[in-house]
C-alpha cells in the first residue's frame, strides 16, 4: 500500500522556517527520523520511507505554493497512488498555532496551495492535515504574516506539535482517517 504525503511550502532559503512552510517542516522531520533524505525530482523534492508495511512517498513541491497541484497530480500518477491515499500537510490561519486537524475534504479556505490542488485534481475530496499557524496579524498583512518566521514563543509550541503531526501521518497510513480523526482532532 502506497501513500503520497505532500507537505506544502515554498522553495528557497528566504522561506525556510516560515509559517507557510510547515508542510515542508513536517515532511523533513519525518524523513530525518526515518534516516532518509530528499532527492530532487520532477516538480518536487522526494523521499521514500516505510511505516510498518506501508510505503510513503514524501514530497515537497518545488513549484511554489500557488502551483502545488501540478506536483501532487504528477506524483499521484507517477506512483499510481489512489486519491484516498493522498494526505496534504498545510498551514492554516483559522487554527491556533500548533492546533492540528485532519479533514477528509473541504474547500481551500483561501489557501493558494489547496486551491491549486483542488483545481488540478478536480475535487475537494482528499485528506488534509491542517497545521494551525494562528492569525495574529493586522488587516491587510496576511501575506507578510504567513511568509514570516516563527517567533520564539511559537517555536516552543511548534516542536512538540511537529511530533504530533508526524504521529497523525503515521496513524493515517496505518489505522485510517476515521481512527486518526477520533484520536487526534480535539
Rosetta constraint file for C-alpha pairs under 8 A:
AtomPair CA 1 CA 53 HARMONIC 7.53 0.50
AtomPair CA 1 CA 54 HARMONIC 5.31 0.50
AtomPair CA 1 CA 55 HARMONIC 6.14 0.50
AtomPair CA 2 CA 54 HARMONIC 6.05 0.50
AtomPair CA 2 CA 55 HARMONIC 4.68 0.50
AtomPair CA 2 CA 56 HARMONIC 5.84 0.50
AtomPair CA 2 CA 57 HARMONIC 7.40 0.50
AtomPair CA 2 CA 81 HARMONIC 6.18 0.50
AtomPair CA 2 CA 85 HARMONIC 7.10 0.50
AtomPair CA 3 CA 54 HARMONIC 7.53 0.50
AtomPair CA 3 CA 55 HARMONIC 6.25 0.50
AtomPair CA 3 CA 56 HARMONIC 4.89 0.50
AtomPair CA 3 CA 57 HARMONIC 6.07 0.50
AtomPair CA 3 CA 81 HARMONIC 6.36 0.50
AtomPair CA 3 CA 85 HARMONIC 4.85 0.50
AtomPair CA 3 CA 86 HARMONIC 5.95 0.50
AtomPair CA 3 CA 87 HARMONIC 7.69 0.50
AtomPair CA 3 CA 173 HARMONIC 7.13 0.50
AtomPair CA 4 CA 56 HARMONIC 6.02 0.50
AtomPair CA 4 CA 57 HARMONIC 4.90 0.50
AtomPair CA 4 CA 58 HARMONIC 6.09 0.50
AtomPair CA 4 CA 59 HARMONIC 7.45 0.50
AtomPair CA 4 CA 75 HARMONIC 7.61 0.50
AtomPair CA 4 CA 76 HARMONIC 6.88 0.50
AtomPair CA 4 CA 81 HARMONIC 6.91 0.50
AtomPair CA 4 CA 85 HARMONIC 6.33 0.50
AtomPair CA 4 CA 86 HARMONIC 4.89 0.50
AtomPair CA 4 CA 87 HARMONIC 6.29 0.50
AtomPair CA 5 CA 27 HARMONIC 7.77 0.50
AtomPair CA 5 CA 56 HARMONIC 6.81 0.50
AtomPair CA 5 CA 57 HARMONIC 6.05 0.50
AtomPair CA 5 CA 58 HARMONIC 4.79 0.50
AtomPair CA 5 CA 59 HARMONIC 6.27 0.50
AtomPair CA 5 CA 86 HARMONIC 6.13 0.50
AtomPair CA 5 CA 87 HARMONIC 4.96 0.50
AtomPair CA 5 CA 88 HARMONIC 5.97 0.50
AtomPair CA 5 CA 89 HARMONIC 7.37 0.50
AtomPair CA 6 CA 23 HARMONIC 7.40 0.50
AtomPair CA 6 CA 27 HARMONIC 7.91 0.50
AtomPair CA 6 CA 58 HARMONIC 6.02 0.50
AtomPair CA 6 CA 59 HARMONIC 4.96 0.50
AtomPair CA 6 CA 60 HARMONIC 6.24 0.50
AtomPair CA 6 CA 61 HARMONIC 7.54 0.50
AtomPair CA 6 CA 72 HARMONIC 6.93 0.50
AtomPair CA 6 CA 86 HARMONIC 7.54 0.50
AtomPair CA 6 CA 87 HARMONIC 6.19 0.50
AtomPair CA 6 CA 88 HARMONIC 4.70 0.50
AtomPair CA 6 CA 89 HARMONIC 6.06 0.50
AtomPair CA 7 CA 22 HARMONIC 7.49 0.50
AtomPair CA 7 CA 23 HARMONIC 3.71 0.50
AtomPair CA 7 CA 24 HARMONIC 4.89 0.50
AtomPair CA 7 CA 25 HARMONIC 7.73 0.50
AtomPair CA 7 CA 26 HARMONIC 6.99 0.50
AtomPair CA 7 CA 27 HARMONIC 5.87 0.50
AtomPair CA 7 CA 58 HARMONIC 7.41 0.50
AtomPair CA 7 CA 59 HARMONIC 6.21 0.50
AtomPair CA 7 CA 60 HARMONIC 5.45 0.50
AtomPair CA 7 CA 61 HARMONIC 7.62 0.50
AtomPair CA 7 CA 88 HARMONIC 5.90 0.50
AtomPair CA 7 CA 89 HARMONIC 4.64 0.50
AtomPair CA 7 CA 90 HARMONIC 6.58 0.50
AtomPair CA 8 CA 20 HARMONIC 7.85 0.50
AtomPair CA 8 CA 21 HARMONIC 6.32 0.50
AtomPair CA 8 CA 22 HARMONIC 7.18 0.50
AtomPair CA 8 CA 23 HARMONIC 4.48 0.50
AtomPair CA 8 CA 24 HARMONIC 5.74 0.50
AtomPair CA 8 CA 60 HARMONIC 6.19 0.50
AtomPair CA 8 CA 61 HARMONIC 6.65 0.50
AtomPair CA 8 CA 65 HARMONIC 6.66 0.50
AtomPair CA 8 CA 68 HARMONIC 7.24 0.50
AtomPair CA 8 CA 88 HARMONIC 7.18 0.50
AtomPair CA 8 CA 89 HARMONIC 6.05 0.50
AtomPair CA 8 CA 90 HARMONIC 5.63 0.50
AtomPair CA 8 CA 91 HARMONIC 7.97 0.50
AtomPair CA 8 CA 113 HARMONIC 7.04 0.50
AtomPair CA 9 CA 20 HARMONIC 5.86 0.50
AtomPair CA 9 CA 21 HARMONIC 4.01 0.50
AtomPair CA 9 CA 22 HARMONIC 6.79 0.50
AtomPair CA 9 CA 23 HARMONIC 5.93 0.50
AtomPair CA 9 CA 24 HARMONIC 5.58 0.50
AtomPair CA 9 CA 60 HARMONIC 7.03 0.50
AtomPair CA 9 CA 61 HARMONIC 7.22 0.50
AtomPair CA 9 CA 64 HARMONIC 6.88 0.50
AtomPair CA 9 CA 65 HARMONIC 5.74 0.50
AtomPair CA 9 CA 90 HARMONIC 7.96 0.50
AtomPair CA 10 CA 15 HARMONIC 6.11 0.50
AtomPair CA 10 CA 20 HARMONIC 7.59 0.50
AtomPair CA 10 CA 21 HARMONIC 6.29 0.50
AtomPair CA 10 CA 61 HARMONIC 7.67 0.50
AtomPair CA 10 CA 62 HARMONIC 6.94 0.50
AtomPair CA 10 CA 63 HARMONIC 7.73 0.50
AtomPair CA 10 CA 64 HARMONIC 4.79 0.50
AtomPair CA 10 CA 65 HARMONIC 5.59 0.50
AtomPair CA 11 CA 15 HARMONIC 6.58 0.50
AtomPair CA 11 CA 16 HARMONIC 7.79 0.50
AtomPair CA 11 CA 61 HARMONIC 7.89 0.50
AtomPair CA 11 CA 62 HARMONIC 5.77 0.50
AtomPair CA 11 CA 63 HARMONIC 7.87 0.50
AtomPair CA 11 CA 64 HARMONIC 6.31 0.50
AtomPair CA 12 CA 16 HARMONIC 6.83 0.50
AtomPair CA 15 CA 20 HARMONIC 7.96 0.50
AtomPair CA 15 CA 21 HARMONIC 6.96 0.50
AtomPair CA 15 CA 147 HARMONIC 6.78 0.50
AtomPair CA 16 CA 21 HARMONIC 6.89 0.50
AtomPair CA 16 CA 149 HARMONIC 7.99 0.50
AtomPair CA 17 CA 21 HARMONIC 6.69 0.50
AtomPair CA 17 CA 22 HARMONIC 7.76 0.50
AtomPair CA 17 CA 25 HARMONIC 7.66 0.50
AtomPair CA 17 CA 149 HARMONIC 5.73 0.50
AtomPair CA 17 CA 150 HARMONIC 6.67 0.50
AtomPair CA 18 CA 22 HARMONIC 7.19 0.50
AtomPair CA 18 CA 146 HARMONIC 7.01 0.50
AtomPair CA 18 CA 147 HARMONIC 5.57 0.50
AtomPair CA 18 CA 148 HARMONIC 5.24 0.50
AtomPair CA 18 CA 149 HARMONIC 4.22 0.50
AtomPair CA 18 CA 150 HARMONIC 5.91 0.50
AtomPair CA 19 CA 91 HARMONIC 6.92 0.50
AtomPair CA 19 CA 133 HARMONIC 6.26 0.50
AtomPair CA 19 CA 145 HARMONIC 7.75 0.50
AtomPair CA 19 CA 146 HARMONIC 5.20 0.50
AtomPair CA 19 CA 147 HARMONIC 6.11 0.50
AtomPair CA 19 CA 148 HARMONIC 6.28 0.50
AtomPair CA 19 CA 149 HARMONIC 6.26 0.50
AtomPair CA 19 CA 150 HARMONIC 6.18 0.50
AtomPair CA 20 CA 90 HARMONIC 7.81 0.50
AtomPair CA 20 CA 91 HARMONIC 5.76 0.50
AtomPair CA 20 CA 146 HARMONIC 5.12 0.50
AtomPair CA 20 CA 147 HARMONIC 5.65 0.50
AtomPair CA 20 CA 148 HARMONIC 7.91 0.50
AtomPair CA 21 CA 25 HARMONIC 6.37 0.50
AtomPair CA 21 CA 91 HARMONIC 7.34 0.50
AtomPair CA 22 CA 26 HARMONIC 6.18 0.50
AtomPair CA 22 CA 89 HARMONIC 7.70 0.50
AtomPair CA 22 CA 90 HARMONIC 6.73 0.50
AtomPair CA 22 CA 91 HARMONIC 6.03 0.50
AtomPair CA 22 CA 131 HARMONIC 7.33 0.50
AtomPair CA 23 CA 27 HARMONIC 6.32 0.50
AtomPair CA 23 CA 60 HARMONIC 7.82 0.50
AtomPair CA 23 CA 88 HARMONIC 7.91 0.50
AtomPair CA 23 CA 89 HARMONIC 4.82 0.50
AtomPair CA 23 CA 90 HARMONIC 5.31 0.50
AtomPair CA 23 CA 91 HARMONIC 6.91 0.50
AtomPair CA 24 CA 28 HARMONIC 5.98 0.50
AtomPair CA 24 CA 60 HARMONIC 5.84 0.50
AtomPair CA 25 CA 29 HARMONIC 6.17 0.50
AtomPair CA 25 CA 162 HARMONIC 7.92 0.50
AtomPair CA 26 CA 30 HARMONIC 6.26 0.50
AtomPair CA 26 CA 89 HARMONIC 7.86 0.50
AtomPair CA 26 CA 162 HARMONIC 5.94 0.50
AtomPair CA 26 CA 165 HARMONIC 7.02 0.50
AtomPair CA 26 CA 166 HARMONIC 6.70 0.50
AtomPair CA 27 CA 31 HARMONIC 6.18 0.50
AtomPair CA 27 CA 58 HARMONIC 6.44 0.50
AtomPair CA 27 CA 59 HARMONIC 7.51 0.50
AtomPair CA 27 CA 60 HARMONIC 7.58 0.50
AtomPair CA 28 CA 32 HARMONIC 6.08 0.50
AtomPair CA 29 CA 33 HARMONIC 6.11 0.50
AtomPair CA 29 CA 162 HARMONIC 7.77 0.50
AtomPair CA 29 CA 166 HARMONIC 7.92 0.50
AtomPair CA 30 CA 34 HARMONIC 6.28 0.50
AtomPair CA 30 CA 166 HARMONIC 6.42 0.50
AtomPair CA 31 CA 35 HARMONIC 6.11 0.50
AtomPair CA 31 CA 36 HARMONIC 5.09 0.50
AtomPair CA 31 CA 37 HARMONIC 5.97 0.50
AtomPair CA 31 CA 38 HARMONIC 7.61 0.50
AtomPair CA 31 CA 47 HARMONIC 6.85 0.50
AtomPair CA 31 CA 48 HARMONIC 7.89 0.50
AtomPair CA 31 CA 49 HARMONIC 7.21 0.50
AtomPair CA 31 CA 58 HARMONIC 7.98 0.50
AtomPair CA 32 CA 36 HARMONIC 6.03 0.50
AtomPair CA 32 CA 37 HARMONIC 6.86 0.50
AtomPair CA 34 CA 49 HARMONIC 6.73 0.50
AtomPair CA 36 CA 47 HARMONIC 6.60 0.50
AtomPair CA 36 CA 48 HARMONIC 7.06 0.50
AtomPair CA 36 CA 49 HARMONIC 6.93 0.50
AtomPair CA 37 CA 47 HARMONIC 5.80 0.50
AtomPair CA 38 CA 45 HARMONIC 5.69 0.50
AtomPair CA 38 CA 46 HARMONIC 5.02 0.50
AtomPair CA 38 CA 47 HARMONIC 4.55 0.50
AtomPair CA 39 CA 45 HARMONIC 5.37 0.50
AtomPair CA 39 CA 46 HARMONIC 5.33 0.50
AtomPair CA 39 CA 47 HARMONIC 6.38 0.50
AtomPair CA 40 CA 44 HARMONIC 6.51 0.50
AtomPair CA 40 CA 45 HARMONIC 4.46 0.50
AtomPair CA 40 CA 46 HARMONIC 6.35 0.50
AtomPair CA 41 CA 45 HARMONIC 5.28 0.50
AtomPair CA 41 CA 46 HARMONIC 6.19 0.50
AtomPair CA 42 CA 71 HARMONIC 7.67 0.50
AtomPair CA 43 CA 61 HARMONIC 5.81 0.50
AtomPair CA 43 CA 62 HARMONIC 5.44 0.50
AtomPair CA 43 CA 63 HARMONIC 5.92 0.50
AtomPair CA 43 CA 70 HARMONIC 7.27 0.50
AtomPair CA 43 CA 71 HARMONIC 4.98 0.50
AtomPair CA 43 CA 74 HARMONIC 7.69 0.50
AtomPair CA 44 CA 59 HARMONIC 5.89 0.50
AtomPair CA 44 CA 60 HARMONIC 5.29 0.50
AtomPair CA 44 CA 61 HARMONIC 3.97 0.50
AtomPair CA 44 CA 62 HARMONIC 4.70 0.50
AtomPair CA 44 CA 63 HARMONIC 7.16 0.50
AtomPair CA 44 CA 71 HARMONIC 6.17 0.50
AtomPair CA 45 CA 59 HARMONIC 5.61 0.50
AtomPair CA 45 CA 60 HARMONIC 5.15 0.50
AtomPair CA 45 CA 61 HARMONIC 6.33 0.50
AtomPair CA 45 CA 62 HARMONIC 6.75 0.50
AtomPair CA 46 CA 57 HARMONIC 6.87 0.50
AtomPair CA 46 CA 58 HARMONIC 5.60 0.50
AtomPair CA 46 CA 59 HARMONIC 4.61 0.50
AtomPair CA 46 CA 60 HARMONIC 6.56 0.50
AtomPair CA 47 CA 57 HARMONIC 6.01 0.50
AtomPair CA 47 CA 58 HARMONIC 5.13 0.50
AtomPair CA 47 CA 59 HARMONIC 6.60 0.50
AtomPair CA 48 CA 55 HARMONIC 7.28 0.50
AtomPair CA 48 CA 56 HARMONIC 5.72 0.50
AtomPair CA 48 CA 57 HARMONIC 4.80 0.50
AtomPair CA 48 CA 58 HARMONIC 6.09 0.50
AtomPair CA 49 CA 55 HARMONIC 6.11 0.50
AtomPair CA 49 CA 56 HARMONIC 5.27 0.50
AtomPair CA 49 CA 57 HARMONIC 6.75 0.50
AtomPair CA 49 CA 58 HARMONIC 7.80 0.50
AtomPair CA 50 CA 54 HARMONIC 5.53 0.50
AtomPair CA 50 CA 55 HARMONIC 4.69 0.50
AtomPair CA 50 CA 56 HARMONIC 5.74 0.50
AtomPair CA 51 CA 55 HARMONIC 6.64 0.50
AtomPair CA 51 CA 56 HARMONIC 7.34 0.50
AtomPair CA 51 CA 170 HARMONIC 6.71 0.50
AtomPair CA 51 CA 173 HARMONIC 7.85 0.50
AtomPair CA 51 CA 174 HARMONIC 7.51 0.50
AtomPair CA 52 CA 174 HARMONIC 7.41 0.50
AtomPair CA 54 CA 173 HARMONIC 6.93 0.50
AtomPair CA 54 CA 174 HARMONIC 7.17 0.50
AtomPair CA 61 CA 65 HARMONIC 7.69 0.50
AtomPair CA 61 CA 68 HARMONIC 6.01 0.50
AtomPair CA 61 CA 71 HARMONIC 5.68 0.50
AtomPair CA 61 CA 72 HARMONIC 7.66 0.50
AtomPair CA 62 CA 68 HARMONIC 7.99 0.50
AtomPair CA 62 CA 71 HARMONIC 7.79 0.50
AtomPair CA 63 CA 67 HARMONIC 5.50 0.50
AtomPair CA 63 CA 68 HARMONIC 6.02 0.50
AtomPair CA 63 CA 70 HARMONIC 7.54 0.50
AtomPair CA 63 CA 71 HARMONIC 7.02 0.50
AtomPair CA 64 CA 68 HARMONIC 6.48 0.50
AtomPair CA 65 CA 112 HARMONIC 6.54 0.50
AtomPair CA 65 CA 113 HARMONIC 4.85 0.50
AtomPair CA 66 CA 112 HARMONIC 5.14 0.50
AtomPair CA 66 CA 113 HARMONIC 5.07 0.50
AtomPair CA 66 CA 115 HARMONIC 7.80 0.50
AtomPair CA 66 CA 116 HARMONIC 6.07 0.50
AtomPair CA 67 CA 71 HARMONIC 7.58 0.50
AtomPair CA 67 CA 113 HARMONIC 6.63 0.50
AtomPair CA 67 CA 116 HARMONIC 5.64 0.50
AtomPair CA 67 CA 117 HARMONIC 7.74 0.50
AtomPair CA 68 CA 72 HARMONIC 6.37 0.50
AtomPair CA 68 CA 113 HARMONIC 5.41 0.50
AtomPair CA 68 CA 114 HARMONIC 7.64 0.50
AtomPair CA 68 CA 116 HARMONIC 5.94 0.50
AtomPair CA 68 CA 117 HARMONIC 6.11 0.50
AtomPair CA 69 CA 73 HARMONIC 5.94 0.50
AtomPair CA 69 CA 113 HARMONIC 7.13 0.50
AtomPair CA 69 CA 114 HARMONIC 7.65 0.50
AtomPair CA 69 CA 116 HARMONIC 4.79 0.50
AtomPair CA 69 CA 117 HARMONIC 3.67 0.50
AtomPair CA 69 CA 118 HARMONIC 7.21 0.50
AtomPair CA 69 CA 119 HARMONIC 7.38 0.50
AtomPair CA 69 CA 120 HARMONIC 5.53 0.50
AtomPair CA 69 CA 121 HARMONIC 7.14 0.50
AtomPair CA 70 CA 74 HARMONIC 6.17 0.50
AtomPair CA 70 CA 116 HARMONIC 7.73 0.50
AtomPair CA 70 CA 117 HARMONIC 7.34 0.50
AtomPair CA 70 CA 120 HARMONIC 6.84 0.50
AtomPair CA 71 CA 75 HARMONIC 6.19 0.50
AtomPair CA 72 CA 76 HARMONIC 6.06 0.50
AtomPair CA 72 CA 117 HARMONIC 6.99 0.50
AtomPair CA 73 CA 77 HARMONIC 6.21 0.50
AtomPair CA 73 CA 117 HARMONIC 7.82 0.50
AtomPair CA 73 CA 120 HARMONIC 7.10 0.50
AtomPair CA 73 CA 121 HARMONIC 6.64 0.50
AtomPair CA 74 CA 78 HARMONIC 5.94 0.50
AtomPair CA 75 CA 79 HARMONIC 5.77 0.50
AtomPair CA 75 CA 80 HARMONIC 7.91 0.50
AtomPair CA 75 CA 81 HARMONIC 7.97 0.50
AtomPair CA 76 CA 80 HARMONIC 5.70 0.50
AtomPair CA 76 CA 81 HARMONIC 4.95 0.50
AtomPair CA 76 CA 82 HARMONIC 6.98 0.50
AtomPair CA 76 CA 83 HARMONIC 7.46 0.50
AtomPair CA 76 CA 86 HARMONIC 7.86 0.50
AtomPair CA 77 CA 81 HARMONIC 6.60 0.50
AtomPair CA 81 CA 85 HARMONIC 6.46 0.50
AtomPair CA 81 CA 86 HARMONIC 7.55 0.50
AtomPair CA 82 CA 86 HARMONIC 7.19 0.50
AtomPair CA 83 CA 126 HARMONIC 6.50 0.50
AtomPair CA 84 CA 126 HARMONIC 6.30 0.50
AtomPair CA 84 CA 127 HARMONIC 7.34 0.50
AtomPair CA 85 CA 173 HARMONIC 7.77 0.50
AtomPair CA 86 CA 126 HARMONIC 6.42 0.50
AtomPair CA 86 CA 127 HARMONIC 6.31 0.50
AtomPair CA 87 CA 126 HARMONIC 6.99 0.50
AtomPair CA 87 CA 127 HARMONIC 4.95 0.50
AtomPair CA 87 CA 128 HARMONIC 5.27 0.50
AtomPair CA 87 CA 129 HARMONIC 6.90 0.50
AtomPair CA 87 CA 169 HARMONIC 7.93 0.50
AtomPair CA 88 CA 126 HARMONIC 7.98 0.50
AtomPair CA 88 CA 127 HARMONIC 6.38 0.50
AtomPair CA 88 CA 128 HARMONIC 4.51 0.50
AtomPair CA 88 CA 129 HARMONIC 6.04 0.50
AtomPair CA 89 CA 128 HARMONIC 5.78 0.50
AtomPair CA 89 CA 129 HARMONIC 4.75 0.50
AtomPair CA 89 CA 130 HARMONIC 6.17 0.50
AtomPair CA 89 CA 131 HARMONIC 7.22 0.50
AtomPair CA 90 CA 114 HARMONIC 7.95 0.50
AtomPair CA 90 CA 128 HARMONIC 7.07 0.50
AtomPair CA 90 CA 129 HARMONIC 6.26 0.50
AtomPair CA 90 CA 130 HARMONIC 5.21 0.50
AtomPair CA 90 CA 131 HARMONIC 5.99 0.50
AtomPair CA 91 CA 130 HARMONIC 5.84 0.50
AtomPair CA 91 CA 131 HARMONIC 4.84 0.50
AtomPair CA 91 CA 132 HARMONIC 5.92 0.50
AtomPair CA 91 CA 133 HARMONIC 6.22 0.50
AtomPair CA 92 CA 111 HARMONIC 7.88 0.50
AtomPair CA 92 CA 130 HARMONIC 5.80 0.50
AtomPair CA 92 CA 131 HARMONIC 5.66 0.50
AtomPair CA 92 CA 132 HARMONIC 4.80 0.50
AtomPair CA 92 CA 133 HARMONIC 5.76 0.50
AtomPair CA 92 CA 134 HARMONIC 7.21 0.50
AtomPair CA 93 CA 132 HARMONIC 5.97 0.50
AtomPair CA 93 CA 133 HARMONIC 5.28 0.50
AtomPair CA 93 CA 134 HARMONIC 4.68 0.50
AtomPair CA 93 CA 135 HARMONIC 5.11 0.50
AtomPair CA 94 CA 132 HARMONIC 6.85 0.50
AtomPair CA 94 CA 133 HARMONIC 7.85 0.50
AtomPair CA 94 CA 134 HARMONIC 6.33 0.50
AtomPair CA 94 CA 135 HARMONIC 6.84 0.50
AtomPair CA 95 CA 99 HARMONIC 5.89 0.50
AtomPair CA 95 CA 100 HARMONIC 7.74 0.50
AtomPair CA 95 CA 131 HARMONIC 7.32 0.50
AtomPair CA 95 CA 132 HARMONIC 4.26 0.50
AtomPair CA 95 CA 133 HARMONIC 6.40 0.50
AtomPair CA 95 CA 134 HARMONIC 5.48 0.50
AtomPair CA 95 CA 135 HARMONIC 7.90 0.50
AtomPair CA 96 CA 132 HARMONIC 5.06 0.50
AtomPair CA 96 CA 133 HARMONIC 5.89 0.50
AtomPair CA 96 CA 134 HARMONIC 4.33 0.50
AtomPair CA 96 CA 135 HARMONIC 7.52 0.50
AtomPair CA 97 CA 131 HARMONIC 7.63 0.50
AtomPair CA 97 CA 132 HARMONIC 4.63 0.50
AtomPair CA 97 CA 133 HARMONIC 4.13 0.50
AtomPair CA 97 CA 134 HARMONIC 4.79 0.50
AtomPair CA 97 CA 154 HARMONIC 6.90 0.50
AtomPair CA 97 CA 157 HARMONIC 7.32 0.50
AtomPair CA 97 CA 158 HARMONIC 7.53 0.50
AtomPair CA 98 CA 131 HARMONIC 6.20 0.50
AtomPair CA 98 CA 132 HARMONIC 5.04 0.50
AtomPair CA 98 CA 133 HARMONIC 6.39 0.50
AtomPair CA 98 CA 157 HARMONIC 6.22 0.50
AtomPair CA 98 CA 158 HARMONIC 5.72 0.50
AtomPair CA 98 CA 161 HARMONIC 5.60 0.50
AtomPair CA 99 CA 131 HARMONIC 6.03 0.50
AtomPair CA 99 CA 132 HARMONIC 4.80 0.50
AtomPair CA 99 CA 133 HARMONIC 7.82 0.50
AtomPair CA 99 CA 161 HARMONIC 7.70 0.50
AtomPair CA 100 CA 129 HARMONIC 6.98 0.50
AtomPair CA 100 CA 130 HARMONIC 5.73 0.50
AtomPair CA 100 CA 131 HARMONIC 4.91 0.50
AtomPair CA 100 CA 132 HARMONIC 6.13 0.50
AtomPair CA 100 CA 161 HARMONIC 7.87 0.50
AtomPair CA 100 CA 165 HARMONIC 7.13 0.50
AtomPair CA 100 CA 184 HARMONIC 7.68 0.50
AtomPair CA 100 CA 185 HARMONIC 6.81 0.50
AtomPair CA 101 CA 129 HARMONIC 5.76 0.50
AtomPair CA 101 CA 130 HARMONIC 5.13 0.50
AtomPair CA 101 CA 131 HARMONIC 6.81 0.50
AtomPair CA 101 CA 181 HARMONIC 7.51 0.50
AtomPair CA 101 CA 184 HARMONIC 7.40 0.50
AtomPair CA 101 CA 185 HARMONIC 5.32 0.50
AtomPair CA 101 CA 186 HARMONIC 7.97 0.50
AtomPair CA 102 CA 127 HARMONIC 7.05 0.50
AtomPair CA 102 CA 128 HARMONIC 5.83 0.50
AtomPair CA 102 CA 129 HARMONIC 4.52 0.50
AtomPair CA 102 CA 130 HARMONIC 6.19 0.50
AtomPair CA 102 CA 177 HARMONIC 7.77 0.50
AtomPair CA 102 CA 180 HARMONIC 7.67 0.50
AtomPair CA 102 CA 181 HARMONIC 5.87 0.50
AtomPair CA 102 CA 184 HARMONIC 7.95 0.50
AtomPair CA 102 CA 185 HARMONIC 6.66 0.50
AtomPair CA 103 CA 127 HARMONIC 5.55 0.50
AtomPair CA 103 CA 128 HARMONIC 5.44 0.50
AtomPair CA 103 CA 129 HARMONIC 6.51 0.50
AtomPair CA 103 CA 130 HARMONIC 7.65 0.50
AtomPair CA 103 CA 181 HARMONIC 7.65 0.50
AtomPair CA 104 CA 125 HARMONIC 6.39 0.50
AtomPair CA 104 CA 126 HARMONIC 5.47 0.50
AtomPair CA 104 CA 127 HARMONIC 4.06 0.50
AtomPair CA 104 CA 128 HARMONIC 6.37 0.50
AtomPair CA 104 CA 177 HARMONIC 7.51 0.50
AtomPair CA 105 CA 124 HARMONIC 5.39 0.50
AtomPair CA 105 CA 125 HARMONIC 4.42 0.50
AtomPair CA 105 CA 126 HARMONIC 5.23 0.50
AtomPair CA 105 CA 127 HARMONIC 5.86 0.50
AtomPair CA 105 CA 128 HARMONIC 7.32 0.50
AtomPair CA 106 CA 124 HARMONIC 5.48 0.50
AtomPair CA 106 CA 125 HARMONIC 6.88 0.50
AtomPair CA 107 CA 114 HARMONIC 7.88 0.50
AtomPair CA 107 CA 115 HARMONIC 7.80 0.50
AtomPair CA 107 CA 124 HARMONIC 6.15 0.50
AtomPair CA 108 CA 112 HARMONIC 7.32 0.50
AtomPair CA 108 CA 114 HARMONIC 5.03 0.50
AtomPair CA 108 CA 115 HARMONIC 5.11 0.50
AtomPair CA 108 CA 118 HARMONIC 7.52 0.50
AtomPair CA 110 CA 115 HARMONIC 7.40 0.50
AtomPair CA 111 CA 115 HARMONIC 6.10 0.50
AtomPair CA 112 CA 116 HARMONIC 6.15 0.50
AtomPair CA 113 CA 117 HARMONIC 6.39 0.50
AtomPair CA 114 CA 118 HARMONIC 6.05 0.50
AtomPair CA 115 CA 119 HARMONIC 6.07 0.50
AtomPair CA 116 CA 120 HARMONIC 6.11 0.50
AtomPair CA 117 CA 121 HARMONIC 5.85 0.50
AtomPair CA 118 CA 122 HARMONIC 5.53 0.50
AtomPair CA 118 CA 123 HARMONIC 5.27 0.50
AtomPair CA 118 CA 124 HARMONIC 5.43 0.50
AtomPair CA 119 CA 123 HARMONIC 7.12 0.50
AtomPair CA 129 CA 165 HARMONIC 7.89 0.50
AtomPair CA 131 CA 165 HARMONIC 7.94 0.50
AtomPair CA 133 CA 146 HARMONIC 7.87 0.50
AtomPair CA 135 CA 142 HARMONIC 7.85 0.50
AtomPair CA 135 CA 145 HARMONIC 7.92 0.50
AtomPair CA 136 CA 145 HARMONIC 7.73 0.50
AtomPair CA 137 CA 141 HARMONIC 5.98 0.50
AtomPair CA 137 CA 142 HARMONIC 6.30 0.50
AtomPair CA 137 CA 145 HARMONIC 6.20 0.50
AtomPair CA 138 CA 142 HARMONIC 7.49 0.50
AtomPair CA 141 CA 145 HARMONIC 6.21 0.50
AtomPair CA 142 CA 146 HARMONIC 6.17 0.50
AtomPair CA 143 CA 147 HARMONIC 6.03 0.50
AtomPair CA 144 CA 148 HARMONIC 5.75 0.50
AtomPair CA 150 CA 154 HARMONIC 5.85 0.50
AtomPair CA 150 CA 155 HARMONIC 6.11 0.50
AtomPair CA 151 CA 155 HARMONIC 6.18 0.50
AtomPair CA 152 CA 156 HARMONIC 6.46 0.50
AtomPair CA 153 CA 157 HARMONIC 6.83 0.50
AtomPair CA 154 CA 158 HARMONIC 5.96 0.50
AtomPair CA 155 CA 159 HARMONIC 6.26 0.50
AtomPair CA 156 CA 160 HARMONIC 7.88 0.50
AtomPair CA 157 CA 161 HARMONIC 6.68 0.50
AtomPair CA 158 CA 162 HARMONIC 6.11 0.50
AtomPair CA 159 CA 163 HARMONIC 6.82 0.50
AtomPair CA 160 CA 164 HARMONIC 6.40 0.50
AtomPair CA 161 CA 165 HARMONIC 6.04 0.50
AtomPair CA 162 CA 166 HARMONIC 6.26 0.50
AtomPair CA 163 CA 167 HARMONIC 6.36 0.50
AtomPair CA 164 CA 168 HARMONIC 6.24 0.50
AtomPair CA 165 CA 169 HARMONIC 6.32 0.50
AtomPair CA 166 CA 170 HARMONIC 6.28 0.50
AtomPair CA 167 CA 171 HARMONIC 6.03 0.50
AtomPair CA 168 CA 172 HARMONIC 5.99 0.50
AtomPair CA 168 CA 180 HARMONIC 6.41 0.50
AtomPair CA 168 CA 184 HARMONIC 7.14 0.50
AtomPair CA 169 CA 173 HARMONIC 6.45 0.50
AtomPair CA 170 CA 174 HARMONIC 6.09 0.50
AtomPair CA 171 CA 175 HARMONIC 5.20 0.50
AtomPair CA 171 CA 176 HARMONIC 6.51 0.50
AtomPair CA 171 CA 177 HARMONIC 7.73 0.50
AtomPair CA 171 CA 179 HARMONIC 7.83 0.50
AtomPair CA 171 CA 180 HARMONIC 5.70 0.50
AtomPair CA 172 CA 176 HARMONIC 4.58 0.50
AtomPair CA 172 CA 177 HARMONIC 5.09 0.50
AtomPair CA 172 CA 179 HARMONIC 7.90 0.50
AtomPair CA 172 CA 180 HARMONIC 5.78 0.50
AtomPair CA 173 CA 177 HARMONIC 7.90 0.50
AtomPair CA 175 CA 179 HARMONIC 6.29 0.50
AtomPair CA 175 CA 180 HARMONIC 6.95 0.50
AtomPair CA 176 CA 180 HARMONIC 6.28 0.50
AtomPair CA 177 CA 181 HARMONIC 6.02 0.50
AtomPair CA 178 CA 182 HARMONIC 6.19 0.50
AtomPair CA 179 CA 183 HARMONIC 6.11 0.50
AtomPair CA 180 CA 184 HARMONIC 5.91 0.50
AtomPair CA 180 CA 185 HARMONIC 7.74 0.50
AtomPair CA 181 CA 185 HARMONIC 5.07 0.50
